[in-house]
Amino acid sequence: MPVSIEFTKDYAPTTLGKEAALILGVLRTTILYLRDRTKIVLSGQLVAEWAECLPKAIAQCCSPRDPLEIHLDGVTCVDRAGEEALLSLSRAQGCFRCTSPFVRALCEHLGIPVEGDSP
């Protein structure tokens, strides 16, 4: 049974004031427990506190015995905290998959190997 976690936060930049701007940051994490691996699908913004808590949340939800397959095609934005989250997941022996030029270039910059998306 798939598990889907959505982190959402509404906030307004202090420079514009609360009435002037509303920014919605969303990171959707779907975890699929498959027979031979755990598949994690990320969609949205891998930023700020959502990125910071992602490796810990995945560690709590996934068995260290099962290989991790992390799909990144849905990621639209990454800040420094997001880069650190990707590096942490890479050190945890996660296999990254994506076809997105943005994410592939980012992973290449970080030295994270990426495979093409699985069928």
N, C-alpha and C positions, 0 to 999 in steps of 0.2 A: 504494500500500500504506500503510495507516494505521500510525502510530507512536504507541505509548502509553508514557508515562513515569509512574511512580508514585513519589513521594517519601514515605517513611514514617520516622517517628522515634518511638520509645518513650521516654518520660521520666517521672520522678516529681517532683512539686513538692517543693522542699526543706523546706517547712514541715510537710509530712505525713510525710516520710521515704520512702525507697525501697520499704519493705515495705508501706506503707499505701495507696499510690495508684499507678495506672498510667494514663497518658493517652496515647492514640494520636492522633497528628496525621498526616493523610494529604492530599496534594494529587495528584490524578490529572490528567495533562495528555495529551490525545490530539490528535495532529496528523494531519490528513488533507490530503494533497497532491492538490487537485482541478485540473481543467484550467485554470480561470480565476482561482483564488484558493487560499489556504491557510486551511483551517478549523481552529481551535484550540478544543477543548472542555475546559473546566476543571470539575473536580468535587472537592468536599471543602473543606478548610480552606486558605484563602489567607492564611497566617500565617508569621511569623518567617522563618527562613532559607529556607524553601521559596518564600516570596513574594519574598525578596531576590534569589534566583538565577533566578527565572522569566523576566524580560525578557532576560537574557543568554542563557539556554538557548534561548529562542524565536528570538533573533537568530542563534544558531549553527545552528539547524535550518531556518530559513526564508529564502528568497531575498528580498532587499529589493525586487526587481522585482515580486513577487507581492503583491496586496492581501491583508491579513490580516482574517479574519472570526473574531471571538472570541466564543464562546458561554459564557455565565456562569450558566445556570439551575441547574447542579449545585453552585454555590458555597454553602457553608453557614455559613461564618464568615470574617471579614476583620478583621485588626488593622491598625495603622498601616503596617507594612511591606507589607501587602496593598494598602492604599490607594495607597501609593507605586508599587507594581508596576502597578496599573491605570492610574495617571497616566502612567507611563513608556510603557506599551503604547498609550495614547491618543495620546501625542506621536509615536509611531512610525506614526501614521496607521491604527491598528487600528479596524475597524468592530465595535462591541460589539452583541451581540444577546442579549436575554433577555426572559422574561415574569415572572420571579420578582419579587414586590413588594419583597422585602428588597434584592436587588441593584439593582433599578431606583432605589429610594430612595437607596441608597448612591452610585450613579453620578450621580444628580441633585445630591446634596450636593457631590460632587467636581467638578461641572461637566462631566461626560463624557456626550456624547450617546449614547443607546441606542435601537436599533431593536427592533421586535418580533422574536420568533424566526422564522427562516425555516422553510418547510415541509419 
